[in-house]
Amino acid sequence: MAKKQQKKTAKGRLDKFYWLAKEQGYRSRAAFKLVQLNKKYNFLEKARCCIDLCAAPGGWLQVASKFMPANSLIVGVDLVPIKPIPRTITFAEDINSYKCRDQLRQILKDWKADIVIHDGAPNVGTAWVQDAYAQSELTLQSLRLAVEFLNAGGTFVTKVFRSKDYNNLLWVFNQLFKKVEATKPSSSRNVSAEIFVVCQGYKNPARIDPKFLDPMHVFKELDPAALASEDPDSGVPLTLKGTSAGNAHANVFAPKKVRKHREGYADGDYTLFHSLDAADFIKGQDVIGMLGSYNEISFKSDESKKLLELAQTTDEMRENCSDLKVLGKKDFRNLMDWRKEVRLALGIDLPKSKQKELAEQIETVEVEEMDEDDQIDDEIARLNEEAARKARKERRRKNEIRQKKILKMQLQMTTPMDIGMDVMDDQLGAGNDDMFDINSGERVSRKAAIQEANISDDESDTISASHSADDDDPEARAKRLDAEMDALYDEFKQKQSERDAKFRAKEARLKDAKNDSWHGIKDDDEEDEDDEANMSDESEGGYHVVQRRKEQEETFDSDDEEDEEDERLEREAMQQTKKRKRDIVVADPEIPEAKPSKRSLVNSLVSDSEISAQQSREASIWFDNPLFKDLELDQQDAEEQLEGDEDDEDAWEEEEDDSEEGEEEVDSDEEYVSASGSEQEEDDFEVVPQDQQEDAIPDEEWDLDGEDEEAGKQKRIRDHGLATAEAVALAQALVNRQITKEDLMDQGFSKHNFVDKDGLPTWFLDDETKHYKANIPITKEAMQALRDRQRALDVRPIKKVAEAKARKKMRTLRRLEKAQKKAETINENEDITEKEKSSTINKILAKSVKGGQKKKEVQLVVAKGVNRGLKGRPKGTKGRYKMVDPRMKKELRAFKRKAKRDGKKLGSSNNKPRVAKGYGPR
Ligand SMILES: C[S@@+](CC[C@H](N)C(=O)[O-])C[C@H]1O[C@@H](n2cnc3c(N)ncnc32)[C@H](O)[C@@H]1O
């Protein structure tokens, strides 16, 4: 028995309602019974005065106080005092006493109750052993108080036990109320015989016959003799004729006069608890029946005490025996096994081998006694029988194999390719042409035939060998079949995993989902996958990525023309980044840092061994290409390059920030890089800046080891919000008050969450994981909200652009600050006139504003002679430069000439090419 899972008190008390009650501050789990009853009948919201009979510890009172309107009168009474509850009046009294009635009258004064609720349970025996009759009496007593204090039209809610008095009680209720309904809320344990009756619309008769409320009359046992002498017209027993009870019986017994025993007590048996002696359990025959009808297996008799000394009677068995009502399927199976073992140990049953021996001995003796003819006849009969048995066994085996194969097919454990190959093999090898035998009496579907053919000879041999061993024992056969199915399923999964990378990733994700650190971040995971896909797309420069980027850039262009220059630089930077990413991927895909985003995510999904095996295979094939002969970059080199490049990036950022008033350095990476040979080589191995990796996969998502899991979960929820349509739909329903928090919690405790997985085969569990999920409806609004959010994300500028904008803003601010300081100094200067001051300040301000928009000048450089084709920054060049074709120089000269001839100023033309002040050294 799963001791850890369920605290072993009677009925496994600590169930979800126990915890819910704890969480919501209810004093008892019983509170949820009233919550659920009220949810169904809505009696609390309308009531202004409520009497709770047998109210301790006060769970129902808390619920009443929560759901009833403010300023309602709520009175609770119990044998034991109740700790004060806001908005309620309580006192300790026996509800059977007159004192109780008087006190109620005193409290209510001239008020009448709209609702009387009763959840009393007489304290008899142990806490959970109930005496049904006492319970019925208590119920009748509560009815007596109810009819005294209820308003016309009021409601009475009471607990009743499903005993033989149940129908009588219901009959009485029906006489006094317009509508009577019995219901069992889900919070009431199934093992409990209790049921709740909701009586609505109190008729408030002017006078009630006291016999209606007298247990002696209501629960009167009917004397068969009295019943026999009945009124011929109405069928009412003569002893009761003319009384209300008589009328009651007229209703109950007419027209058939046969009283139905539903699920009530057996005659003379008024207890709900039944104990079975262990010795009887071991020796008895109807084991299942016994386990179903008894509450415990006791070891009280001398015979059963001896069982306790057996090694087979473990502590767990004893524990299981102590409360049969809380056992699961597996526990019952264990109990049956235990019984079998004990029977063997006590010699009640013989072991199988001995049984066979015995049978053989008997057979031999018989044979010895026969004469020769008889012997021959008998031998023939035996052989015939054996042949028939073998044929039966073979047929059974084939059926099993077929079933198994059909199941395999249903689970899609075979692929069409396998089927084709197997069929061919089989047909070629064994000449099996059954498939095409249309006259075959046995109508096997083509698929089934294929499946049958799927079994290899080896497999069938193994199966038949193992079959013969335990063919007669259905239990062993079932176990063997289970084991075989599991093995087949594992094989199938392995095959699929080898074939399909997606499947592998899915498996790994499932595994991770089961892992605590992954709990609840499935969507993040998916997001990351998307990120990964995007990034890998990016690194390959796919069409979609280009399009997407284009769109983003266009949006941005139209948004802010002022930042044109910065934007262009950013575009170039991004292209460079992409180029660098490509470079590093081509240069050495084995360097982990070379594929930062991909590696890190894949690491998390697929085990290292899987990756390395597959990668090394793929990598060796890839690097067999002669292209890579000369390329020997080891991981260390790559790391050094990475560091170097990062330093460069930092330097670039610093210079960018330090540059002032148009003296900015060249932004473009190509232009920035030094021309020296070694550095040039390094340039080829630039990598994606580190911060991009961090963007793709936030550290904290992967690194939850040391953190509090709950805190991590909360953070993810904060960071990523409602990521699925289901989540958004639920959130909207909550906000719009279509459902309440309680509903949501209720739904959370669904069959999908509390599944006993013990003993279930893996393939079944896998399938369940896939399909056995609560179906949360998605609304149009939720989808729209998600789409809107995605759209908002799409139009947000990418990080690099936002950074460029911020840098620009910062530079403008610095310039303005400087200008302001200068203006202040000028203002304080008393040597110059006010007019001069204002014009100088104006100039400074204009300059500072213009400074930001000043176009950067580009030097055009022509490489000549040996320098032609050299890459990198030409010696002696400062600032931005552009390598141009020599022809352009000529064209420029021609342009100047023409301009001179036409008398135009070079600078006045809008069509002039962008030129530098002069030419570079080469
Ligand atoms: C199941 S509990 C009630 C739980 C309660 N409805 C709640 O929500 O907390 C049953 C209660 O009935 C009370 N009881 C039993 N017989 C009684 C009687 N004759 N008069 C008053 N209370 C009684 C017991 O003291 C016990 O507290």
The ligand as an SDF file (V2000), in Angstrom:
LIG
                    3D

 27 29  0  0  0  0  0  0  0  0999 V2000
  -19.7710   16.1440   11.1080 C   0  0  0  0  0  0  0  0  0  0  0  0
  -19.8180   17.1470   12.5070 S   0  0  0  0  0  0  0  0  0  0  0  0
  -20.4830   18.6170   11.8770 C   0  0  0  0  0  0  0  0  0  0  0  0
  -19.5080   19.3950   11.0870 C   0  0  0  0  0  0  0  0  0  0  0  0
  -19.9940   20.7680   10.7460 C   0  0  0  0  0  0  0  0  0  0  0  0
  -21.1020   20.7360    9.8610 N   0  0  0  0  0  0  0  0  0  0  0  0
  -18.8820   21.5870   10.1580 C   0  0  0  0  0  0  0  0  0  0  0  0
  -18.9800   21.9730    9.0360 O   0  0  0  0  0  0  0  0  0  0  0  0
  -17.9100   21.8790   10.8260 O   0  0  0  0  0  0  0  0  0  0  0  0
  -21.0950   16.4640   13.4270 C   0  0  0  0  0  0  0  0  0  0  0  0
  -21.3610   17.1850   14.6770 C   0  0  0  0  0  0  0  0  0  0  0  0
  -22.6120   16.7540   15.1900 O   0  0  0  0  0  0  0  0  0  0  0  0
  -22.5690   16.9710   16.5760 C   0  0  0  0  0  0  0  0  0  0  0  0
  -23.6540   16.2720   17.2380 N   0  0  0  0  0  0  0  0  0  0  0  0
  -23.9010   14.9560   17.2770 C   0  0  0  0  0  0  0  0  0  0  0  0
  -25.0050   14.7050   18.0250 N   0  0  0  0  0  0  0  0  0  0  0  0
  -25.4610   15.9030   18.4470 C   0  0  0  0  0  0  0  0  0  0  0  0
  -26.5580   16.3100   19.2190 C   0  0  0  0  0  0  0  0  0  0  0  0
  -27.4050   15.4120   19.7130 N   0  0  0  0  0  0  0  0  0  0  0  0
  -26.7400   17.5970   19.4610 N   0  0  0  0  0  0  0  0  0  0  0  0
  -25.8880   18.5180   18.9580 C   0  0  0  0  0  0  0  0  0  0  0  0
  -24.8480   18.1870   18.2120 N   0  0  0  0  0  0  0  0  0  0  0  0
  -24.6140   16.9120   17.9520 C   0  0  0  0  0  0  0  0  0  0  0  0
  -21.2090   16.4750   16.9630 C   0  0  0  0  0  0  0  0  0  0  0  0
  -20.7850   17.0740   18.1600 O   0  0  0  0  0  0  0  0  0  0  0  0
  -20.3710   16.9310   15.7840 C   0  0  0  0  0  0  0  0  0  0  0  0
  -19.6940   18.1210   16.0970 O   0  0  0  0  0  0  0  0  0  0  0  0
  1  2  1  0
  2  3  1  0
  2 10  1  0
  3  4  1  0
  4  5  1  0
  5  6  1  0
  5  7  1  0
  7  8  2  0
  7  9  1  0
 10 11  1  0
 11 12  1  0
 11 26  1  0
 12 13  1  0
 13 14  1  0
 13 24  1  0
 14 15  1  0
 14 23  1  0
 15 16  2  0
 16 17  1  0
 17 18  1  0
 17 23  2  0
 18 19  1  0
 18 20  2  0
 20 21  1  0
 21 22  2  0
 22 23  1  0
 24 25  1  0
 24 26  1  0
 26 27  1  0
M  CHG  2   2   1   9  -1
M  END
$$$$
